[in-house]
């Protein structure tokens, strides 16, 4: 009998639900910023840019996959103390686990 692993399916479902919130603050959708511009914003502490870069590097979306950079940017999101950004923090933690970024 084949066993279905529900954890990855549940994580993906949660990510799809939460992505709507994150898209509202997504720099690439509303400002068409390139990776260099996002990296500049991220280094200035912009949590939305940090999140976007972490996801882009984790998934290889519009750029080459780079799990080390994904971990770097998602760690910045997770370490953020701004209470208004908790949704970004929660989703960053899920990506961190899903892509096993502790390995990088």
matplotlib code that plots the C-alpha trace (Angstrom):
import matplotlib.pyplot as plt

x = [0.0, 1.4, 1.6, 0.7, 2.8, 0.5, 3.0, 4.3, 0.7, -0.5, 2.5, 1.9, -1.8, -0.9, 1.6, -1.0, -3.4, -0.9, 0.6, -2.3, -1.3, 2.4, 1.6, 0.0, 3.4, 5.4, 7.8, 8.2, 4.5, 3.9, 7.3, 8.9, 12.2, 15.1, 17.1, 19.8, 17.1, 15.5, 18.8, 19.5, 16.1, 16.7, 20.0, 18.2, 15.9, 12.9, 11.2, 9.1, 12.2, 13.9, 11.0, 10.7, 14.4, 14.3, 11.4, 12.9, 16.2, 14.5, 12.3, 14.6, 11.9, 13.3, 16.8, 19.0, 18.2, 20.6, 19.6, 22.4, 21.1, 17.5, 18.5, 20.3, 17.3, 14.6, 16.7, 16.6, 12.8, 12.5, 14.7, 12.6, 11.0, 8.3, 4.9, 3.2, 5.2, 4.3, 2.7, 6.0, 7.8, 5.4, 5.6, 9.4, 9.6, 7.6, 9.9, 12.9, 11.5, 10.2, 13.5, 15.5, 17.5, 19.3, 21.5, 22.9]
y = [0.0, 3.4, 5.9, 9.5, 12.1, 14.9, 17.3, 18.6, 18.8, 20.8, 23.1, 23.8, 24.5, 26.9, 28.7, 29.1, 30.6, 33.0, 34.0, 36.3, 38.4, 38.5, 39.4, 42.6, 43.8, 42.2, 44.7, 42.9, 43.0, 46.7, 48.3, 45.8, 45.9, 43.7, 41.5, 44.1, 46.7, 44.1, 43.3, 46.9, 47.3, 44.1, 45.3, 48.5, 46.3, 46.1, 42.9, 42.6, 42.6, 40.1, 37.8, 38.1, 37.4, 34.4, 32.9, 33.7, 32.1, 29.1, 28.3, 29.5, 32.0, 34.4, 33.6, 30.5, 28.6, 29.4, 27.9, 29.7, 33.1, 31.9, 31.0, 34.4, 36.4, 34.3, 34.3, 38.1, 37.9, 35.5, 37.6, 40.7, 42.1, 44.2, 42.9, 44.2, 41.7, 38.5, 37.0, 37.3, 35.7, 32.8, 32.0, 32.5, 29.8, 27.5, 28.0, 27.6, 24.1, 23.1, 23.7, 22.4, 25.6, 24.6, 22.6, 25.7]
z = [0.0, -1.0, 1.8, 1.2, 2.9, 4.0, 5.5, 2.1, 0.8, 3.8, 3.6, -0.1, 0.6, 3.4, 1.2, -1.6, 0.9, 2.4, -0.9, -1.5, 1.4, 0.5, -3.1, -1.9, -0.7, -3.5, -5.0, -8.2, -9.0, -8.4, -9.2, -11.6, -9.6, -10.7, -8.4, -7.8, -6.8, -4.5, -2.9, -2.2, -0.5, 1.4, 2.7, 3.9, 6.0, 3.7, 4.8, 1.7, -0.5, 1.9, 1.7, -2.1, -2.6, -0.3, -2.2, -5.6, -4.6, -3.0, -5.9, -8.7, -9.8, -12.4, -11.2, -10.6, -7.5, -4.7, -1.4, 0.5, -0.6, 0.1, 3.6, 4.1, 3.1, 4.8, 8.0, 7.8, 7.6, 10.4, 12.6, 12.0, 15.1, 13.4, 14.6, 11.5, 9.4, 11.2, 8.1, 6.2, 9.2, 9.3, 5.6, 5.7, 8.4, 6.2, 3.2, 5.6, 6.6, 3.3, 1.5, 4.4, 4.5, 7.8, 5.5, 3.8]

ax = plt.figure().add_subplot(projection="3d")
ax.plot(x, y, z, "-o")
ax.set_aspect("equal")
plt.show()
